[in-house]
Amino acid sequence: MNASTTEARFVGIAINQAEEVSAATRLAQYNMLNEIPGAIFGIITVAYIVGSLIALAH
């Protein structure tokens, strides 16, 4: 065991810090993340309406 090693390392994971993300890519990622709560709410609403209609049919 090497007692002088104090730096944590992940073997097999390489992160390239030199690569910049363009402003357009960053904006697209933000907009996609911004729409996720609305999409989830829409799916839950549609599932509730369909469930209610199925319950009324019985």
Steps between C-alpha positions, in 0.01 A plus 500: 500500500631842408457729799617812313201510261257770612323578173174322415491351151240329284653235281346485153321834512661772293360852510621744237486845659641676193191440285260797512127465450353748255243754613238348270552154652480642851178687413346186347587295810351766728181522297460122500547487880261792535223309318528173698271603793229609258525176305475293820198703615337447158556124512355479851199710393430283195535183711255644755245589231527159335473327838194705589330417169574129548357517853184668371456232235474225763 
